[in-house]
């Protein structure tokens, strides 16, 4: 989580310390810059982040897992923020007696554009109730909401995708304007074999914080199953993408840098092919049913096991052996996988 600076309008008390502790369970630390490492061309230079749709509400309660932040927005297809003038602040309507206006805005950074979509604002009481929870007083999904409140102390929380910030504020008997910085960027991923785009249902991506070469090993997935073509909103920093083409051994790891206010398109290139296995009585014959298959490397490591007459397996390029078991007999055939060349491999039962 990213926190804006203190407005200086309220002192932090014990209750505010409690809510900060809750919010810090969702915290992020700014990752260090890293190079790109993969066998693919570098990602397309970043463009401006498109306008994001509103995300569902989230709780200030501690998350239940490493990826338990707010649900990610679907694919963002609105015009980029750089091409749009920052939204003018909403007209401030005079509040009713004994009330004041809290005018809220958010930007990608100090000198970056205003965020004009996808924000979820929540205003909480600054003191917990008898159960220890901080009461939600108002929620708004506009880019520049004007929230009418009785004068007093509050906690304001704002979220954009997986990027959040919180601050204590004091609302007095006039309009109080608060601006938040959310250093968020967008990531959109697709997979390819050569020049061919991999179908969405055959590839999956997980996004991890930091570089794949960081000490301490692989971090838990922040986004365990990113959908190809959708935009994931992330804090500015370095991330490691793990791409799985099929469910065997075609796995590619790539480091990527996300910039605040920018949309980064990453293309992950796999070197693999789709292989269909057949056990036949003679070359070119009909496939025999009820066949148990094992695909192994020359060193004897099992890559994939299955049962069927025509099992399909996606394999990284290289050399393999197909072992077929049928009616108590075992047959095998060596074969080679060439990048992008999908084909059948026949094992003759003799």
Buried (B, 14 or more C-beta within 10 A) or exposed (E): BBBBEEBEBBEEEEBBEBBBEBBEEBEBEEBEEBEBEBEBEEBEEBBBBBBBBBBEEBEBEEEEEBBEBBEBBEEBEBEBBEEBEBBEBBEEEEBEEEEBBBBBBBBBBEEBBBBBBBBBBBBBBBBBEEEEBBEBBBBBBBBBBBBBBEEBBBBBBBBBBBBBBBBBBBBEEEBBEBBBBBBBBBBBBBBBBEEEBBEEEBBBBBBBBBBBEBEEEEBEBBBBEBBBEBBBBBBBBBBBBBBBBBEBBBEBBBBBBBBBBBBBBBBBBBBBBBBBBBBBEEEEEEBBEEBBBBBBBEEEEEBBEBEEBEBEBBBBBBEBBBBBBBEEEEBEBEBEBEBBBBEBBBBBBE
